[in-house]
Amino acid sequence: MLNWAFSFLVLALVAAVLGFGGIAAGASEIAKILFFVFLVMFIVSFFINATRGKPLA
């Protein structure tokens, strides 16, 4: 999921440089949403693994 967020971030940056305002805004919003979804999923999985006593590696 983090790969998708970075892909949309790169797409937004390229579109912004080329002057495509609508595409850049849409891609940056998708990148933000995917990044925060990834962050929440990471935190939840971290706490689940911590409560089960499993090592992270």
PDB file of N, CA, C, O and CB in Angstrom:
ATOM      1  N   MET A   1       0.821  -1.186   0.000  1.00  0.00           N
ATOM      2  CA  MET A   1       0.000   0.000   0.000  1.00  0.00           C
ATOM      3  C   MET A   1       0.870   1.257   0.000  1.00  0.00           C
ATOM      4  O   MET A   1       0.528   2.270  -0.610  1.00  0.00           O
ATOM      5  CB  MET A   1      -0.937  -0.006   1.204  1.00  0.00           C
ATOM      6  N   LEU A   2       1.999   1.168   0.696  1.00  0.00           N
ATOM      7  CA  LEU A   2       2.903   2.313   0.693  1.00  0.00           C
ATOM      8  C   LEU A   2       3.456   2.569  -0.711  1.00  0.00           C
ATOM      9  O   LEU A   2       3.706   3.713  -1.090  1.00  0.00           O
ATOM     10  CB  LEU A   2       4.054   2.086   1.684  1.00  0.00           C
ATOM     11  N   ASN A   3       3.643   1.501  -1.471  1.00  0.00           N
ATOM     12  CA  ASN A   3       4.110   1.673  -2.857  1.00  0.00           C
ATOM     13  C   ASN A   3       3.094   2.446  -3.686  1.00  0.00           C
ATOM     14  O   ASN A   3       3.467   3.292  -4.499  1.00  0.00           O
ATOM     15  CB  ASN A   3       4.384   0.306  -3.507  1.00  0.00           C
ATOM     16  N   TRP A   4       1.810   2.159  -3.485  1.00  0.00           N
ATOM     17  CA  TRP A   4       0.767   2.895  -4.210  1.00  0.00           C
ATOM     18  C   TRP A   4       0.764   4.367  -3.817  1.00  0.00           C
ATOM     19  O   TRP A   4       0.605   5.240  -4.670  1.00  0.00           O
ATOM     20  CB  TRP A   4      -0.614   2.278  -3.941  1.00  0.00           C
ATOM     21  N   ALA A   5       0.937   4.641  -2.535  1.00  0.00           N
ATOM     22  CA  ALA A   5       0.970   6.033  -2.072  1.00  0.00           C
ATOM     23  C   ALA A   5       2.126   6.784  -2.711  1.00  0.00           C
ATOM     24  O   ALA A   5       1.960   7.915  -3.168  1.00  0.00           O
ATOM     25  CB  ALA A   5       1.084   6.093  -0.540  1.00  0.00           C
ATOM     26  N   PHE A   6       3.304   6.156  -2.744  1.00  0.00           N
ATOM     27  CA  PHE A   6       4.442   6.811  -3.375  1.00  0.00           C
ATOM     28  C   PHE A   6       4.256   6.962  -4.877  1.00  0.00           C
ATOM     29  O   PHE A   6       4.711   7.947  -5.459  1.00  0.00           O
ATOM     30  CB  PHE A   6       5.706   6.037  -3.094  1.00  0.00           C
ATOM     31  N   SER A   7       3.597   6.006  -5.509  1.00  0.00           N
ATOM     32  CA  SER A   7       3.336   6.111  -6.949  1.00  0.00           C
ATOM     33  C   SER A   7       2.440   7.295  -7.260  1.00  0.00           C
ATOM     34  O   SER A   7       2.701   8.052  -8.196  1.00  0.00           O
ATOM     35  CB  SER A   7       2.697   4.826  -7.473  1.00  0.00           C
ATOM     36  N   PHE A   8       1.379   7.456  -6.472  1.00  0.00           N
ATOM     37  CA  PHE A   8       0.492   8.596  -6.688  1.00  0.00           C
ATOM     38  C   PHE A   8       1.176   9.909  -6.333  1.00  0.00           C
ATOM     39  O   PHE A   8       0.891  10.937  -6.947  1.00  0.00           O
ATOM     40  CB  PHE A   8      -0.783   8.436  -5.870  1.00  0.00           C
ATOM     41  N   LEU A   9       2.078   9.890  -5.347  1.00  0.00           N
ATOM     42  CA  LEU A   9       2.823  11.096  -5.013  1.00  0.00           C
ATOM     43  C   LEU A   9       3.720  11.512  -6.174  1.00  0.00           C
ATOM     44  O   LEU A   9       3.784  12.692  -6.519  1.00  0.00           O
ATOM     45  CB  LEU A   9       3.659  10.877  -3.745  1.00  0.00           C
ATOM     46  N   VAL A  10       4.408  10.554  -6.772  1.00  0.00           N
ATOM     47  CA  VAL A  10       5.269  10.856  -7.925  1.00  0.00           C
ATOM     48  C   VAL A  10       4.429  11.348  -9.099  1.00  0.00           C
ATOM     49  O   VAL A  10       4.808  12.293  -9.791  1.00  0.00           O
ATOM     50  CB  VAL A  10       6.089   9.609  -8.339  1.00  0.00           C
ATOM     51  N   LEU A  11       3.284  10.698  -9.318  1.00  0.00           N
ATOM     52  CA  LEU A  11       2.386  11.139 -10.385  1.00  0.00           C
ATOM     53  C   LEU A  11       1.931  12.576 -10.153  1.00  0.00           C
ATOM     54  O   LEU A  11       1.872  13.373 -11.089  1.00  0.00           O
ATOM     55  CB  LEU A  11       1.169  10.208 -10.482  1.00  0.00           C
ATOM     56  N   ALA A  12       1.608  12.904  -8.901  1.00  0.00           N
ATOM     57  CA  ALA A  12       1.175  14.268  -8.581  1.00  0.00           C
ATOM     58  C   ALA A  12       2.292  15.274  -8.811  1.00  0.00           C
ATOM     59  O   ALA A  12       2.046  16.367  -9.324  1.00  0.00           O
ATOM     60  CB  ALA A  12       0.696  14.348  -7.134  1.00  0.00           C
ATOM     61  N   LEU A  13       3.509  14.919  -8.440  1.00  0.00           N
ATOM     62  CA  LEU A  13       4.628  15.839  -8.643  1.00  0.00           C
ATOM     63  C   LEU A  13       4.919  16.059 -10.122  1.00  0.00           C
ATOM     64  O   LEU A  13       5.175  17.186 -10.545  1.00  0.00           O
ATOM     65  CB  LEU A  13       5.872  15.312  -7.946  1.00  0.00           C
ATOM     66  N   VAL A  14       4.882  14.990 -10.906  1.00  0.00           N
ATOM     67  CA  VAL A  14       5.116  15.124 -12.348  1.00  0.00           C
ATOM     68  C   VAL A  14       4.008  15.950 -12.992  1.00  0.00           C
ATOM     69  O   VAL A  14       4.281  16.809 -13.830  1.00  0.00           O
ATOM     70  CB  VAL A  14       5.203  13.734 -13.017  1.00  0.00           C
ATOM     71  N   ALA A  15       2.765  15.695 -12.608  1.00  0.00           N
ATOM     72  CA  ALA A  15       1.651  16.455 -13.175  1.00  0.00           C
ATOM     73  C   ALA A  15       1.726  17.917 -12.771  1.00  0.00           C
ATOM     74  O   ALA A  15       1.385  18.794 -13.565  1.00  0.00           O
ATOM     75  CB  ALA A  15       0.316  15.860 -12.734  1.00  0.00           C
ATOM     76  N   ALA A  16       2.163  18.191 -11.556  1.00  0.00           N
ATOM     77  CA  ALA A  16       2.286  19.590 -11.119  1.00  0.00           C
ATOM     78  C   ALA A  16       3.375  20.310 -11.894  1.00  0.00           C
ATOM     79  O   ALA A  16       3.214  21.475 -12.258  1.00  0.00           O
ATOM     80  CB  ALA A  16       2.582  19.663  -9.615  1.00  0.00           C
ATOM     81  N   VAL A  17       4.478  19.627 -12.147  1.00  0.00           N
ATOM     82  CA  VAL A  17       5.570  20.245 -12.913  1.00  0.00           C
ATOM     83  C   VAL A  17       5.120  20.539 -14.340  1.00  0.00           C
ATOM     84  O   VAL A  17       5.487  21.565 -14.912  1.00  0.00           O
ATOM     85  CB  VAL A  17       6.816  19.328 -12.926  1.00  0.00           C
ATOM     86  N   LEU A  18       4.325  19.635 -14.915  1.00  0.00           N
ATOM     87  CA  LEU A  18       3.874  19.823 -16.292  1.00  0.00           C
ATOM     88  C   LEU A  18       2.669  20.761 -16.402  1.00  0.00           C
ATOM     89  O   LEU A  18       2.263  21.117 -17.508  1.00  0.00           O
ATOM     90  CB  LEU A  18       3.527  18.484 -16.899  1.00  0.00           C
ATOM     91  N   GLY A  19       2.103  21.157 -15.276  1.00  0.00           N
ATOM     92  CA  GLY A  19       1.023  22.131 -15.294  1.00  0.00           C
ATOM     93  C   GLY A  19      -0.378  21.556 -15.351  1.00  0.00           C
ATOM     94  O   GLY A  19      -1.327  22.278 -15.656  1.00  0.00           O
ATOM     95  N   PHE A  20      -0.528  20.290 -15.068  1.00  0.00           N
ATOM     96  CA  PHE A  20      -1.855  19.679 -15.044  1.00  0.00           C
ATOM     97  C   PHE A  20      -2.411  19.788 -13.623  1.00  0.00           C
ATOM     98  O   PHE A  20      -2.228  18.881 -12.811  1.00  0.00           O
ATOM     99  CB  PHE A  20      -1.801  18.182 -15.515  1.00  0.00           C
ATOM    100  N   GLY A  21      -3.080  20.886 -13.328  1.00  0.00           N
ATOM    101  CA  GLY A  21      -3.529  21.173 -11.974  1.00  0.00           C
ATOM    102  C   GLY A  21      -4.533  20.193 -11.423  1.00  0.00           C
ATOM    103  O   GLY A  21      -4.409  19.762 -10.277  1.00  0.00           O
ATOM    104  N   GLY A  22      -5.531  19.826 -12.217  1.00  0.00           N
ATOM    105  CA  GLY A  22      -6.570  18.924 -11.735  1.00  0.00           C
ATOM    106  C   GLY A  22      -6.051  17.530 -11.461  1.00  0.00           C
ATOM    107  O   GLY A  22      -6.400  16.912 -10.456  1.00  0.00           O
ATOM    108  N   ILE A  23      -5.213  17.037 -12.362  1.00  0.00           N
ATOM    109  CA  ILE A  23      -4.640  15.698 -12.189  1.00  0.00           C
ATOM    110  C   ILE A  23      -3.703  15.686 -10.987  1.00  0.00           C
ATOM    111  O   ILE A  23      -3.696  14.728 -10.214  1.00  0.00           O
ATOM    112  CB  ILE A  23      -3.885  15.250 -13.467  1.00  0.00           C
ATOM    113  N   ALA A  24      -2.922  16.735 -10.828  1.00  0.00           N
ATOM    114  CA  ALA A  24      -1.984  16.808  -9.708  1.00  0.00           C
ATOM    115  C   ALA A  24      -2.733  16.850  -8.379  1.00  0.00           C
ATOM    116  O   ALA A  24      -2.333  16.191  -7.419  1.00  0.00           O
ATOM    117  CB  ALA A  24      -1.076  18.044  -9.844  1.00  0.00           C
ATOM    118  N   ALA A  25      -3.807  17.612  -8.320  1.00  0.00           N
ATOM    119  CA  ALA A  25      -4.583  17.697  -7.085  1.00  0.00           C
ATOM    120  C   ALA A  25      -5.228  16.357  -6.747  1.00  0.00           C
ATOM    121  O   ALA A  25      -5.223  15.936  -5.590  1.00  0.00           O
ATOM    122  CB  ALA A  25      -5.657  18.781  -7.203  1.00  0.00           C
ATOM    123  N   GLY A  26      -5.775  15.698  -7.743  1.00  0.00           N
ATOM    124  CA  GLY A  26      -6.406  14.398  -7.510  1.00  0.00           C
ATOM    125  C   GLY A  26      -5.408  13.342  -7.071  1.00  0.00           C
ATOM    126  O   GLY A  26      -5.674  12.576  -6.144  1.00  0.00           O
ATOM    127  N   ALA A  27      -4.261  13.299  -7.734  1.00  0.00           N
ATOM    128  CA  ALA A  27      -3.248  12.305  -7.383  1.00  0.00           C
ATOM    129  C   ALA A  27      -2.655  12.572  -6.010  1.00  0.00           C
ATOM    130  O   ALA A  27      -2.346  11.630  -5.280  1.00  0.00           O
ATOM    131  CB  ALA A  27      -2.144  12.286  -8.427  1.00  0.00           C
ATOM    132  N   SER A  28      -2.493  13.828  -5.649  1.00  0.00           N
ATOM    133  CA  SER A  28      -1.939  14.126  -4.328  1.00  0.00           C
ATOM    134  C   SER A  28      -2.934  13.774  -3.227  1.00  0.00           C
ATOM    135  O   SER A  28      -2.529  13.321  -2.157  1.00  0.00           O
ATOM    136  CB  SER A  28      -1.547  15.606  -4.232  1.00  0.00           C
ATOM    137  N   GLU A  29      -4.217  13.973  -3.469  1.00  0.00           N
ATOM    138  CA  GLU A  29      -5.229  13.579  -2.482  1.00  0.00           C
ATOM    139  C   GLU A  29      -5.252  12.062  -2.305  1.00  0.00           C
ATOM    140  O   GLU A  29      -5.345  11.572  -1.179  1.00  0.00           O
ATOM    141  CB  GLU A  29      -6.624  14.083  -2.907  1.00  0.00           C
ATOM    142  N   ILE A  30      -5.167  11.324  -3.395  1.00  0.00           N
ATOM    143  CA  ILE A  30      -5.133   9.857  -3.310  1.00  0.00           C
ATOM    144  C   ILE A  30      -3.889   9.411  -2.561  1.00  0.00           C
ATOM    145  O   ILE A  30      -3.961   8.500  -1.737  1.00  0.00           O
ATOM    146  CB  ILE A  30      -5.168   9.218  -4.720  1.00  0.00           C
ATOM    147  N   ALA A  31      -2.744  10.039  -2.834  1.00  0.00           N
ATOM    148  CA  ALA A  31      -1.505   9.684  -2.152  1.00  0.00           C
ATOM    149  C   ALA A  31      -1.608   9.930  -0.651  1.00  0.00           C
ATOM    150  O   ALA A  31      -1.140   9.119   0.147  1.00  0.00           O
ATOM    151  CB  ALA A  31      -0.337  10.473  -2.732  1.00  0.00           C
ATOM    152  N   LYS A  32      -2.224  11.054  -0.265  1.00  0.00           N
ATOM    153  CA  LYS A  32      -2.399  11.351   1.161  1.00  0.00           C
ATOM    154  C   LYS A  32      -3.291  10.319   1.828  1.00  0.00           C
ATOM    155  O   LYS A  32      -2.972   9.829   2.912  1.00  0.00           O
ATOM    156  CB  LYS A  32      -2.990  12.751   1.349  1.00  0.00           C
ATOM    157  N   ILE A  33      -4.396   9.987   1.194  1.00  0.00           N
ATOM    158  CA  ILE A  33      -5.329   9.019   1.765  1.00  0.00           C
ATOM    159  C   ILE A  33      -4.658   7.661   1.921  1.00  0.00           C
ATOM    160  O   ILE A  33      -4.761   7.041   2.979  1.00  0.00           O
ATOM    161  CB  ILE A  33      -6.585   8.895   0.888  1.00  0.00           C
ATOM    162  N   LEU A  34      -3.970   7.190   0.878  1.00  0.00           N
ATOM    163  CA  LEU A  34      -3.304   5.893   0.942  1.00  0.00           C
ATOM    164  C   LEU A  34      -2.204   5.879   1.990  1.00  0.00           C
ATOM    165  O   LEU A  34      -2.010   4.870   2.668  1.00  0.00           O
ATOM    166  CB  LEU A  34      -2.728   5.530  -0.415  1.00  0.00           C
ATOM    167  N   PHE A  35      -1.484   6.981   2.133  1.00  0.00           N
ATOM    168  CA  PHE A  35      -0.426   7.032   3.130  1.00  0.00           C
ATOM    169  C   PHE A  35      -1.000   6.918   4.538  1.00  0.00           C
ATOM    170  O   PHE A  35      -0.458   6.188   5.368  1.00  0.00           O
ATOM    171  CB  PHE A  35       0.376   8.323   2.989  1.00  0.00           C
ATOM    172  N   PHE A  36      -2.089   7.629   4.817  1.00  0.00           N
ATOM    173  CA  PHE A  36      -2.667   7.560   6.156  1.00  0.00           C
ATOM    174  C   PHE A  36      -3.319   6.208   6.424  1.00  0.00           C
ATOM    175  O   PHE A  36      -3.296   5.727   7.556  1.00  0.00           O
ATOM    176  CB  PHE A  36      -3.687   8.672   6.343  1.00  0.00           C
ATOM    177  N   VAL A  37      -3.897   5.591   5.403  1.00  0.00           N
ATOM    178  CA  VAL A  37      -4.436   4.236   5.572  1.00  0.00           C
ATOM    179  C   VAL A  37      -3.298   3.275   5.886  1.00  0.00           C
ATOM    180  O   VAL A  37      -3.436   2.427   6.768  1.00  0.00           O
ATOM    181  CB  VAL A  37      -5.205   3.774   4.297  1.00  0.00           C
ATOM    182  N   PHE A  38      -2.177   3.390   5.182  1.00  0.00           N
ATOM    183  CA  PHE A  38      -1.018   2.553   5.454  1.00  0.00           C
ATOM    184  C   PHE A  38      -0.505   2.777   6.866  1.00  0.00           C
ATOM    185  O   PHE A  38      -0.165   1.823   7.565  1.00  0.00           O
ATOM    186  CB  PHE A  38       0.088   2.828   4.444  1.00  0.00           C
ATOM    187  N   LEU A  39      -0.448   4.037   7.289  1.00  0.00           N
ATOM    188  CA  LEU A  39       0.050   4.358   8.617  1.00  0.00           C
ATOM    189  C   LEU A  39      -0.835   3.749   9.700  1.00  0.00           C
ATOM    190  O   LEU A  39      -0.320   3.191  10.669  1.00  0.00           O
ATOM    191  CB  LEU A  39       0.137   5.869   8.797  1.00  0.00           C
ATOM    192  N   VAL A  40      -2.143   3.843   9.556  1.00  0.00           N
ATOM    193  CA  VAL A  40      -3.069   3.262  10.525  1.00  0.00           C
ATOM    194  C   VAL A  40      -2.926   1.738  10.550  1.00  0.00           C
ATOM    195  O   VAL A  40      -2.909   1.132  11.622  1.00  0.00           O
ATOM    196  CB  VAL A  40      -4.525   3.661  10.192  1.00  0.00           C
ATOM    197  N   MET A  41      -2.824   1.127   9.380  1.00  0.00           N
ATOM    198  CA  MET A  41      -2.672  -0.331   9.327  1.00  0.00           C
ATOM    199  C   MET A  41      -1.351  -0.769   9.963  1.00  0.00           C
ATOM    200  O   MET A  41      -1.300  -1.809  10.620  1.00  0.00           O
ATOM    201  CB  MET A  41      -2.744  -0.826   7.869  1.00  0.00           C
ATOM    202  N   PHE A  42      -0.294   0.006   9.778  1.00  0.00           N
ATOM    203  CA  PHE A  42       0.989  -0.307  10.387  1.00  0.00           C
ATOM    204  C   PHE A  42       0.901  -0.233  11.903  1.00  0.00           C
ATOM    205  O   PHE A  42       1.391  -1.127  12.593  1.00  0.00           O
ATOM    206  CB  PHE A  42       2.068   0.640   9.874  1.00  0.00           C
ATOM    207  N   ILE A  43       0.290   0.807  12.427  1.00  0.00           N
ATOM    208  CA  ILE A  43       0.171   0.976  13.879  1.00  0.00           C
ATOM    209  C   ILE A  43      -0.680  -0.136  14.476  1.00  0.00           C
ATOM    210  O   ILE A  43      -0.329  -0.685  15.520  1.00  0.00           O
ATOM    211  CB  ILE A  43      -0.435   2.351  14.220  1.00  0.00           C
ATOM    212  N   VAL A  44      -1.788  -0.474  13.835  1.00  0.00           N
ATOM    213  CA  VAL A  44      -2.647  -1.545  14.334  1.00  0.00           C
ATOM    214  C   VAL A  44      -1.901  -2.875  14.335  1.00  0.00           C
ATOM    215  O   VAL A  44      -1.962  -3.612  15.320  1.00  0.00           O
ATOM    216  CB  VAL A  44      -3.925  -1.651  13.486  1.00  0.00           C
ATOM    217  N   SER A  45      -1.206  -3.193  13.262  1.00  0.00           N
ATOM    218  CA  SER A  45      -0.481  -4.458  13.208  1.00  0.00           C
ATOM    219  C   SER A  45       0.674  -4.480  14.212  1.00  0.00           C
ATOM    220  O   SER A  45       0.995  -5.535  14.758  1.00  0.00           O
ATOM    221  CB  SER A  45       0.047  -4.706  11.793  1.00  0.00           C
ATOM    222  N   PHE A  46       1.296  -3.333  14.457  1.00  0.00           N
ATOM    223  CA  PHE A  46       2.355  -3.258  15.457  1.00  0.00           C
ATOM    224  C   PHE A  46       1.822  -3.603  16.837  1.00  0.00           C
ATOM    225  O   PHE A  46       2.434  -4.386  17.562  1.00  0.00           O
ATOM    226  CB  PHE A  46       2.984  -1.867  15.468  1.00  0.00           C
ATOM    227  N   PHE A  47       0.677  -3.021  17.206  1.00  0.00           N
ATOM    228  CA  PHE A  47       0.109  -3.298  18.523  1.00  0.00           C
ATOM    229  C   PHE A  47      -0.440  -4.719  18.635  1.00  0.00           C
ATOM    230  O   PHE A  47      -0.378  -5.323  19.706  1.00  0.00           O
ATOM    231  CB  PHE A  47      -0.989  -2.303  18.829  1.00  0.00           C
ATOM    232  N   ILE A  48      -0.961  -5.242  17.571  1.00  0.00           N
ATOM    233  CA  ILE A  48      -1.448  -6.638  17.602  1.00  0.00           C
ATOM    234  C   ILE A  48      -0.272  -7.579  17.822  1.00  0.00           C
ATOM    235  O   ILE A  48      -0.360  -8.498  18.636  1.00  0.00           O
ATOM    236  CB  ILE A  48      -2.199  -7.005  16.277  1.00  0.00           C
ATOM    237  N   ASN A  49       0.824  -7.365  17.109  1.00  0.00           N
ATOM    238  CA  ASN A  49       2.006  -8.214  17.292  1.00  0.00           C
ATOM    239  C   ASN A  49       2.613  -8.034  18.672  1.00  0.00           C
ATOM    240  O   ASN A  49       3.120  -8.992  19.256  1.00  0.00           O
ATOM    241  CB  ASN A  49       3.050  -7.907  16.226  1.00  0.00           C
ATOM    242  N   ALA A  50       2.568  -6.818  19.199  1.00  0.00           N
ATOM    243  CA  ALA A  50       3.123  -6.572  20.529  1.00  0.00           C
ATOM    244  C   ALA A  50       2.308  -7.271  21.609  1.00  0.00           C
ATOM    245  O   ALA A  50       2.879  -7.773  22.578  1.00  0.00           O
ATOM    246  CB  ALA A  50       3.183  -5.073  20.809  1.00  0.00           C
ATOM    247  N   THR A  51       0.989  -7.315  21.463  1.00  0.00           N
ATOM    248  CA  THR A  51       0.147  -7.958  22.473  1.00  0.00           C
ATOM    249  C   THR A  51       0.246  -9.476  22.383  1.00  0.00           C
ATOM    250  O   THR A  51       0.063 -10.158  23.391  1.00  0.00           O
ATOM    251  CB  THR A  51      -1.313  -7.517  22.314  1.00  0.00           C
ATOM    252  N   ARG A  52       0.524 -10.013  21.228  1.00  0.00           N
ATOM    253  CA  ARG A  52       0.657 -11.468  21.086  1.00  0.00           C
ATOM    254  C   ARG A  52       2.031 -11.959  21.544  1.00  0.00           C
ATOM    255  O   ARG A  52       2.213 -13.153  21.783  1.00  0.00           O
ATOM    256  CB  ARG A  52       0.418 -11.879  19.630  1.00  0.00           C
ATOM    257  N   GLY A  53       2.991 -11.052  21.665  1.00  0.00           N
ATOM    258  CA  GLY A  53       4.314 -11.431  22.122  1.00  0.00           C
ATOM    259  C   GLY A  53       5.209 -11.971  21.042  1.00  0.00           C
ATOM    260  O   GLY A  53       6.253 -12.552  21.337  1.00  0.00           O
ATOM    261  N   LYS A  54       4.825 -11.794  19.797  1.00  0.00           N
ATOM    262  CA  LYS A  54       5.655 -12.271  18.698  1.00  0.00           C
ATOM    263  C   LYS A  54       6.750 -11.256  18.408  1.00  0.00           C
ATOM    264  O   LYS A  54       6.519 -10.054  18.538  1.00  0.00           O
ATOM    265  CB  LYS A  54       4.803 -12.530  17.434  1.00  0.00           C
ATOM    266  N   PRO A  55       7.933 -11.710  18.020  1.00  0.00           N
ATOM    267  CA  PRO A  55       8.976 -10.747  17.634  1.00  0.00           C
ATOM    268  C   PRO A  55       8.624 -10.074  16.302  1.00  0.00           C
ATOM    269  O   PRO A  55       7.951 -10.659  15.453  1.00  0.00           O
ATOM    270  CB  PRO A  55      10.356 -11.453  17.528  1.00  0.00           C
ATOM    271  N   LEU A  56       9.087  -8.849  16.143  1.00  0.00           N
ATOM    272  CA  LEU A  56       8.763  -8.084  14.941  1.00  0.00           C
ATOM    273  C   LEU A  56       9.525  -8.578  13.717  1.00  0.00           C
ATOM    274  O   LEU A  56       9.048  -8.405  12.595  1.00  0.00           O
ATOM    275  CB  LEU A  56       9.059  -6.618  15.166  1.00  0.00           C
ATOM    276  N   ALA A  57      10.680  -9.182  13.897  1.00  0.00           N
ATOM    277  CA  ALA A  57      11.481  -9.621  12.758  1.00  0.00           C
ATOM    278  C   ALA A  57      11.092 -10.952  12.284  1.00  0.00           C
ATOM    279  O   ALA A  57      11.676 -11.462  11.328  1.00  0.00           O
ATOM    280  CB  ALA A  57      12.908  -9.630  13.088  1.00  0.00           C
TER     281      ALA A  57
END
